[in-house]
Amino acid sequence: MSVNKLGKFAVIGLSAAWIAGCSTTATDTDSSTVAEDANSAANTDSAYGAGQDNATTSVIVEDKDTGMDSLAGVETVFYFDFDKSIVRPESREALAKHAAYLVSNPDARVVLEGHADERGTREYNMALGERRAKAISRYLTIQGVAASQIETVSFGEEVPVAFGHDSNAWQLNRRVEVRYE
Amino acid sequence: MMFKKWLSILFTCLVFVSSARAQLVIEITSGADQLLPIAVVPFGYAGMDALPEDVAQIVEDDLARSGLFQPVPRANMLSMPTREADVFYRDWRLLKSDYVVIGTVQKLPNNQYRVGFELLNVLSQKPVERHNSIDVSARNLRDAAHYISDKVYELLTGSKGAFSTRILYVTAEGDRKSPLFKLQVADADGHRPQVIVESKEPILSPSWSMDGRNIAYVMFRNRRPNIFTQELATGRRQQIAQFRGLNGAPSWSPDGKKLALVLSKDENPEIYTLDIATQKLERMTNHYAIDTEPSWEPDGKGIIFTSDRGGNPQIYRLDVNSKRVERVTFEGELNTRARMTPDGRYLVTVQKNDGNYHIALQDMKTGRVQTLTETYLDESPSIAPNGSMVMYATTYQGKGILAVVSVDGLVKYRIPSAEGDVREPSWSPYFK
């Protein structure tokens, strides 16, 4: 898949399976207390409670299906240099459109999902992906988007979109994906 | 003991030729004469049905993999005694085998087996270990074999074996664009894998509690990372952190009371400790840089972690009481994800040099740094509880696999992967 084509899609996570399967914890927002995972404890038939997780599936849907007309065709994936979290000049135009949309739709919520390439250790890359998502977040808040509309999440190197072990693949994977919830 | 003397000679040599690493590698590939020759004779079994496991073969494989032993091939054996009375020591001297392991497997009622074994010294013509036996169920015959390997290893090297330990690891299987992630546990030799949890969302950073009963790991849910703890025997799972932002890198304190973890709920990644009984969270670092990958020192007084506060990521030490931070690594373009050997002597890191990521070993006494691996994209080092071996993840023929290197860098082996990409190994402690 080419970079341009990627840009025309938004990634939507279908988490219905999760919520249905694990309602105890999925809806638990008090994160400082221990949430007993009743689901896995109750249904274990193997020694380790395996296979209890009906996990989420990511589905790619075209923008026009999401009803955000003003963002049709606007890129949702932004790329970064190696070990860097600086927003590139070529990202600014598209980001300005996202910012304008969020400012005029104060109820809209966006998740910025940061990613890293496979080089380096996994937890460090989690931190690096977050740093990239935060760089995009800062760019949006400077344009007037309320911080409460933005959430940053990092996937580190865990969810690559290109699978080679070369500089092309690494470049495609060092990215932040803009996802509307 | 002869073997101890031999070992000390070998290690003395290592210290002096450490700068000429390429030579050492050549030496090991052709240096079979430096290994201790031992014969593990097929164990006697009187039962009519075939045994589910070849116990002697498992022992032989364990000893060979340690890199300290050279097993005598079965095809060369002149006799296959199962009792000391039947051993002709002359046969084994001819084969230049210094030691012989013999044994029997006996079927007991209730699908139990009694595995007996003896370790014999060919030169003195006397048992090193008199007849010893262990009773196991059919599906635990491998445990009996690893128990024997541990005994032999300890008797002949003077240090505790780690053959009865286990490993945690993560596999990503199926379509690479939408893989199935599985957290698995297996014997240290990769056998008897069992799936602990599986998910379409990523799983990473598995770690053991010090008693080996509980594990902690990061698993994404609804596209956000969460930290879980889980009791292996029951599968009982607790979600212990689901803050906004990062929830990562859980590491159990040596006393089992706390978890060190990484949260970015207060803006940027910081190290916290969580008291498991009281659920009290304590922030341990305070810096605008990335602080991550905490790991406790064996005595629990310090936490080593990765920080890029100096520009590039390097390893720092946090004093748990004073929260004072000092830098530990200085060699290499960067050092990340450090682990300390159980004796506190060595620090193992992922070091980047000339664009390559390798496993490096830093002597905490002398400061000397040695690169242990030359494979590709090496990461996630995890140290055996006896401090002898480092298991790590690497890339081989385009696939993620696990590999092992001895702390002296001489012994290297790969753990073949059944399916998909394998990553994030975590070596268990000794089970009590």
Interface residues (C-beta under 8 A of the other chain):
Chain A: G13 S15 W18 I19 C22 T25 A26 D28 S31 S32 T33 V34 A35 E36 D37 S40 A41 T44 S46 A47 Y48 G49 A50 G51 Q52 D53 A55 T56 T57 S58 V111 E113 E118 R119 G120 T121 R122 E123 Y124 M126 A127 L128 E130 R131 E151 T152 V153 S154 F155 G156 E158 V159 P160 V161 F163 H165
Chain B: R176 K177 S178 V185 Q194 V195 I196 V197 E198 S199 K200 E201 P202 L204 S205 M219 F220 R221 N222 R223 R224 P225 F228 Q230 L232 A233 T234 G235 R236 R237 Q238 Q239 I240 A241 Q242 F243 R244 G245 L246 G248 A249 V262 S264 N268 P269 Q279 L281 I290 T292 E293 T306 P313 L334 T336 R337 V350 K352 Y357 Y376 L377 E379 S380 T395 G398 R423 E424
